[in-house]
């Protein structure tokens, strides 16, 4: 999978995980961590992907 595809899939999946986690727990107090982890994952993929391209 290329980086462009992952940059679209990761945010969608992380928000879906946040909604599911918050709904099942009946509280969105800690579910924001899913979006935070998704953002860090996107950052790491882009940083290491740029190093591979060079």
Biopython code that builds the backbone (N, CA, C, O; Angstrom):
import numpy as np
from Bio.PDB.StructureBuilder import StructureBuilder

atoms = [
    (1, "UNK", "N", (0.835, -1.170, 0.000)),
    (1, "UNK", "CA", (0.000, 0.000, 0.000)),
    (1, "UNK", "C", (0.884, 1.240, 0.000)),
    (1, "UNK", "O", (1.914, 1.269, 0.674)),
    (2, "UNK", "N", (0.498, 2.238, -0.734)),
    (2, "UNK", "CA", (1.313, 3.447, -0.762)),
    (2, "UNK", "C", (0.903, 4.411, 0.352)),
    (2, "UNK", "O", (-0.111, 4.214, 1.022)),
    (3, "UNK", "N", (1.702, 5.442, 0.533)),
    (3, "UNK", "CA", (1.468, 6.383, 1.634)),
    (3, "UNK", "C", (0.186, 7.162, 1.459)),
    (3, "UNK", "O", (-0.484, 7.454, 2.450)),
    (4, "UNK", "N", (-0.186, 7.513, 0.236)),
    (4, "UNK", "CA", (-1.418, 8.274, 0.025)),
    (4, "UNK", "C", (-2.634, 7.493, 0.494)),
    (4, "UNK", "O", (-3.542, 8.056, 1.105)),
    (5, "UNK", "N", (-2.652, 6.211, 0.210)),
    (5, "UNK", "CA", (-3.767, 5.373, 0.642)),
    (5, "UNK", "C", (-3.799, 5.262, 2.161)),
    (5, "UNK", "O", (-4.865, 5.352, 2.769)),
    (6, "UNK", "N", (-2.645, 5.069, 2.770)),
    (6, "UNK", "CA", (-2.584, 4.967, 4.224)),
    (6, "UNK", "C", (-2.969, 6.272, 4.896)),
    (6, "UNK", "O", (-3.572, 6.254, 5.969)),
    (7, "UNK", "N", (-2.632, 7.414, 4.286)),
    (7, "UNK", "CA", (-2.997, 8.703, 4.855)),
    (7, "UNK", "C", (-4.498, 8.960, 4.810)),
    (7, "UNK", "O", (-4.985, 9.860, 5.495)),
    (8, "UNK", "N", (-5.226, 8.208, 4.036)),
    (8, "UNK", "CA", (-6.682, 8.305, 4.015)),
    (8, "UNK", "C", (-7.296, 7.261, 4.947)),
    (8, "UNK", "O", (-8.260, 7.553, 5.655)),
    (9, "UNK", "N", (-6.752, 6.068, 4.951)),
    (9, "UNK", "CA", (-7.333, 4.974, 5.727)),
    (9, "UNK", "C", (-7.118, 5.155, 7.226)),
    (9, "UNK", "O", (-8.037, 4.911, 8.008)),
    (10, "UNK", "N", (-5.940, 5.572, 7.642)),
    (10, "UNK", "CA", (-5.625, 5.659, 9.072)),
    (10, "UNK", "C", (-6.551, 6.632, 9.814)),
    (10, "UNK", "O", (-7.058, 6.262, 10.873)),
    (11, "UNK", "N", (-6.800, 7.848, 9.324)),
    (11, "UNK", "CA", (-7.719, 8.723, 10.062)),
    (11, "UNK", "C", (-9.145, 8.185, 10.134)),
    (11, "UNK", "O", (-9.816, 8.330, 11.156)),
    (12, "UNK", "N", (-9.603, 7.567, 9.054)),
    (12, "UNK", "CA", (-10.952, 7.008, 9.058)),
    (12, "UNK", "C", (-11.060, 5.897, 10.087)),
    (12, "UNK", "O", (-12.024, 5.843, 10.851)),
    (13, "UNK", "N", (-10.075, 5.015, 10.109)),
    (13, "UNK", "CA", (-10.094, 3.899, 11.059)),
    (13, "UNK", "C", (-9.948, 4.413, 12.487)),
    (13, "UNK", "O", (-10.620, 3.911, 13.389)),
    (14, "UNK", "N", (-9.095, 5.391, 12.709)),
    (14, "UNK", "CA", (-8.901, 5.871, 14.077)),
    (14, "UNK", "C", (-10.149, 6.560, 14.616)),
    (14, "UNK", "O", (-10.465, 6.416, 15.797)),
    (15, "UNK", "N", (-10.862, 7.302, 13.781)),
    (15, "UNK", "CA", (-12.110, 7.927, 14.230)),
    (15, "UNK", "C", (-13.177, 6.859, 14.466)),
    (15, "UNK", "O", (-13.956, 6.959, 15.413)),
    (16, "UNK", "N", (-13.215, 5.840, 13.609)),
    (16, "UNK", "CA", (-14.172, 4.750, 13.819)),
    (16, "UNK", "C", (-13.888, 4.024, 15.128)),
    (16, "UNK", "O", (-14.816, 3.682, 15.861)),
    (17, "UNK", "N", (-12.623, 3.789, 15.423)),
    (17, "UNK", "CA", (-12.254, 3.147, 16.689)),
    (17, "UNK", "C", (-12.658, 4.029, 17.863)),
    (17, "UNK", "O", (-13.145, 3.529, 18.877)),
    (18, "UNK", "N", (-12.459, 5.339, 17.731)),
    (18, "UNK", "CA", (-12.844, 6.256, 18.800)),
    (18, "UNK", "C", (-14.345, 6.200, 19.066)),
    (18, "UNK", "O", (-14.774, 6.152, 20.219)),
    (19, "UNK", "N", (-15.140, 6.207, 18.000)),
    (19, "UNK", "CA", (-16.595, 6.176, 18.162)),
    (19, "UNK", "C", (-17.043, 4.850, 18.770)),
    (19, "UNK", "O", (-17.879, 4.832, 19.673)),
    (20, "UNK", "N", (-16.497, 3.755, 18.285)),
    (20, "UNK", "CA", (-16.874, 2.439, 18.816)),
    (20, "UNK", "C", (-16.444, 2.312, 20.274)),
    (20, "UNK", "O", (-17.221, 1.857, 21.113)),
    (21, "UNK", "N", (-15.222, 2.709, 20.576)),
    (21, "UNK", "CA", (-14.705, 2.640, 21.949)),
    (21, "UNK", "C", (-15.558, 3.496, 22.888)),
    (21, "UNK", "O", (-15.946, 3.041, 23.964)),
    (22, "UNK", "N", (-15.844, 4.718, 22.485)),
    (22, "UNK", "CA", (-16.652, 5.608, 23.310)),
    (22, "UNK", "C", (-18.065, 5.110, 23.498)),
    (22, "UNK", "O", (-18.638, 5.261, 24.577)),
    (23, "UNK", "N", (-18.638, 4.517, 22.465)),
    (23, "UNK", "CA", (-19.997, 3.998, 22.564)),
    (23, "UNK", "C", (-20.053, 2.786, 23.478)),
    (23, "UNK", "O", (-20.943, 2.689, 24.323)),
    (24, "UNK", "N", (-19.127, 1.872, 23.321)),
    (24, "UNK", "CA", (-19.120, 0.675, 24.166)),
    (24, "UNK", "C", (-18.819, 1.015, 25.625)),
    (24, "UNK", "O", (-19.371, 0.396, 26.534)),
    (25, "UNK", "N", (-17.956, 1.985, 25.846)),
    (25, "UNK", "CA", (-17.593, 2.363, 27.212)),
    (25, "UNK", "C", (-18.608, 3.341, 27.808)),
    (25, "UNK", "O", (-18.566, 3.627, 29.004)),
    (26, "UNK", "N", (-19.520, 3.853, 26.975)),
    (26, "UNK", "CA", (-20.507, 4.854, 27.384)),
    (26, "UNK", "C", (-19.846, 6.120, 27.924)),
    (26, "UNK", "O", (-20.419, 6.843, 28.739)),
    (27, "UNK", "N", (-18.631, 6.367, 27.450)),
    (27, "UNK", "CA", (-17.891, 7.563, 27.826)),
    (27, "UNK", "C", (-16.785, 7.790, 26.798)),
    (27, "UNK", "O", (-16.066, 6.861, 26.430)),
    (28, "UNK", "N", (-16.659, 9.011, 26.349)),
    (28, "UNK", "CA", (-15.613, 9.342, 25.387)),
    (28, "UNK", "C", (-14.390, 9.938, 26.084)),
    (28, "UNK", "O", (-13.568, 10.606, 25.457)),
    (29, "UNK", "N", (-14.286, 9.685, 27.384)),
    (29, "UNK", "CA", (-13.231, 10.288, 28.179)),
    (29, "UNK", "C", (-11.833, 9.916, 27.685)),
    (29, "UNK", "O", (-10.954, 10.775, 27.619)),
    (30, "UNK", "N", (-11.620, 8.652, 27.340)),
    (30, "UNK", "CA", (-10.287, 8.207, 26.919)),
    (30, "UNK", "C", (-10.242, 7.762, 25.458)),
    (30, "UNK", "O", (-9.176, 7.399, 24.962)),
    (31, "UNK", "N", (-11.351, 7.784, 24.776)),
    (31, "UNK", "CA", (-11.371, 7.275, 23.403)),
    (31, "UNK", "C", (-10.633, 8.185, 22.426)),
    (31, "UNK", "O", (-10.297, 7.753, 21.323)),
    (32, "UNK", "N", (-10.376, 9.430, 22.804)),
    (32, "UNK", "CA", (-9.624, 10.334, 21.935)),
    (32, "UNK", "C", (-8.206, 9.819, 21.691)),
    (32, "UNK", "O", (-7.543, 10.234, 20.741)),
    (33, "UNK", "N", (-7.748, 8.914, 22.553)),
    (33, "UNK", "CA", (-6.407, 8.352, 22.378)),
    (33, "UNK", "C", (-6.275, 7.599, 21.057)),
    (33, "UNK", "O", (-5.182, 7.527, 20.494)),
    (34, "UNK", "N", (-7.374, 7.040, 20.559)),
    (34, "UNK", "CA", (-7.327, 6.331, 19.277)),
    (34, "UNK", "C", (-6.961, 7.282, 18.141)),
    (34, "UNK", "O", (-6.183, 6.922, 17.258)),
    (35, "UNK", "N", (-7.507, 8.476, 18.159)),
    (35, "UNK", "CA", (-7.192, 9.466, 17.118)),
    (35, "UNK", "C", (-5.760, 9.965, 17.299)),
    (35, "UNK", "O", (-5.059, 10.201, 16.315)),
    (36, "UNK", "N", (-5.328, 10.125, 18.531)),
    (36, "UNK", "CA", (-3.958, 10.545, 18.817)),
    (36, "UNK", "C", (-2.960, 9.523, 18.284)),
    (36, "UNK", "O", (-1.971, 9.890, 17.649)),
    (37, "UNK", "N", (-3.214, 8.252, 18.539)),
    (37, "UNK", "CA", (-2.330, 7.186, 18.056)),
    (37, "UNK", "C", (-2.345, 7.138, 16.530)),
    (37, "UNK", "O", (-1.306, 6.922, 15.906)),
    (38, "UNK", "N", (-3.510, 7.337, 15.930)),
    (38, "UNK", "CA", (-3.591, 7.369, 14.472)),
    (38, "UNK", "C", (-2.761, 8.491, 13.876)),
    (38, "UNK", "O", (-2.123, 8.304, 12.841)),
    (39, "UNK", "N", (-2.760, 9.654, 14.512)),
    (39, "UNK", "CA", (-1.951, 10.773, 14.043)),
    (39, "UNK", "C", (-0.466, 10.490, 14.144)),
    (39, "UNK", "O", (0.299, 10.804, 13.232)),
    (40, "UNK", "N", (-0.060, 9.896, 15.256)),
    (40, "UNK", "CA", (1.352, 9.538, 15.414)),
    (40, "UNK", "C", (1.752, 8.482, 14.392)),
    (40, "UNK", "O", (2.848, 8.543, 13.834)),
    (41, "UNK", "N", (0.880, 7.524, 14.143)),
    (41, "UNK", "CA", (1.164, 6.487, 13.155)),
    (41, "UNK", "C", (1.336, 7.095, 11.766)),
    (41, "UNK", "O", (2.240, 6.707, 11.026)),
    (42, "UNK", "N", (0.472, 8.047, 11.410)),
    (42, "UNK", "CA", (0.610, 8.717, 10.111)),
    (42, "UNK", "C", (1.927, 9.478, 10.028)),
    (42, "UNK", "O", (2.596, 9.455, 8.995)),
    (43, "UNK", "N", (2.297, 10.146, 11.106)),
    (43, "UNK", "CA", (3.557, 10.874, 11.133)),
    (43, "UNK", "C", (4.738, 9.939, 10.925)),
    (43, "UNK", "O", (5.633, 10.234, 10.132)),
    (44, "UNK", "N", (4.748, 8.819, 11.628)),
    (44, "UNK", "CA", (5.848, 7.868, 11.493)),
    (44, "UNK", "C", (5.926, 7.276, 10.094)),
    (44, "UNK", "O", (7.016, 7.114, 9.547)),
    (45, "UNK", "N", (4.793, 6.958, 9.524)),
    (45, "UNK", "CA", (4.775, 6.401, 8.165)),
    (45, "UNK", "C", (5.321, 7.418, 7.166)),
    (45, "UNK", "O", (6.081, 7.057, 6.267)),
    (46, "UNK", "N", (4.941, 8.678, 7.315)),
    (46, "UNK", "CA", (5.421, 9.703, 6.385)),
    (46, "UNK", "C", (6.905, 9.981, 6.565)),
    (46, "UNK", "O", (7.624, 10.154, 5.581)),
    (47, "UNK", "N", (7.370, 10.027, 7.800)),
    (47, "UNK", "CA", (8.788, 10.301, 8.034)),
    (47, "UNK", "C", (9.662, 9.172, 7.514)),
    (47, "UNK", "O", (10.649, 9.419, 6.820)),
    (48, "UNK", "N", (9.311, 7.939, 7.841)),
    (48, "UNK", "CA", (10.126, 6.821, 7.391)),
    (48, "UNK", "C", (9.930, 6.548, 5.903)),
    (48, "UNK", "O", (10.836, 6.023, 5.256)),
    (49, "UNK", "N", (8.785, 6.885, 5.354)),
    (49, "UNK", "CA", (8.549, 6.723, 3.926)),
    (49, "UNK", "C", (9.368, 7.700, 3.110)),
    (49, "UNK", "O", (9.838, 7.358, 2.025)),
    (50, "UNK", "N", (9.549, 8.915, 3.614)),
    (50, "UNK", "CA", (10.378, 9.906, 2.905)),
    (50, "UNK", "C", (11.825, 9.472, 2.900)),
    (50, "UNK", "O", (12.535, 9.676, 1.915)),
    (51, "UNK", "N", (12.270, 8.872, 3.998)),
    (51, "UNK", "CA", (13.656, 8.385, 4.045)),
    (51, "UNK", "C", (13.866, 7.263, 3.049)),
    (51, "UNK", "O", (14.948, 7.146, 2.474)),
    (52, "UNK", "N", (12.867, 6.448, 2.834)),
    (52, "UNK", "CA", (12.982, 5.343, 1.892)),
    (52, "UNK", "C", (13.016, 5.842, 0.453)),
    (52, "UNK", "O", (13.692, 5.254, -0.391)),
    (53, "UNK", "N", (12.281, 6.939, 0.164)),
    (53, "UNK", "CA", (12.230, 7.495, -1.193)),
    (53, "UNK", "C", (13.548, 8.137, -1.594)),
    (53, "UNK", "O", (13.895, 8.150, -2.775)),
    (54, "UNK", "N", (14.280, 8.665, -0.634)),
    (54, "UNK", "CA", (15.524, 9.379, -0.962)),
    (54, "UNK", "C", (16.668, 8.474, -1.249)),
    (54, "UNK", "O", (17.769, 8.943, -1.538)),
]
sb = StructureBuilder()
sb.init_structure("model")
sb.init_model(0)
sb.init_chain("A")
sb.init_seg("    ")
for serial, (resi, resn, name, xyz) in enumerate(atoms, 1):
    if name == "N":
        sb.init_residue(resn, " ", resi, " ")
    sb.init_atom(name, np.array(xyz, "f"), 0.0, 1.0, " ", f" {name:<3s}", serial, name[0])
structure = sb.get_structure()
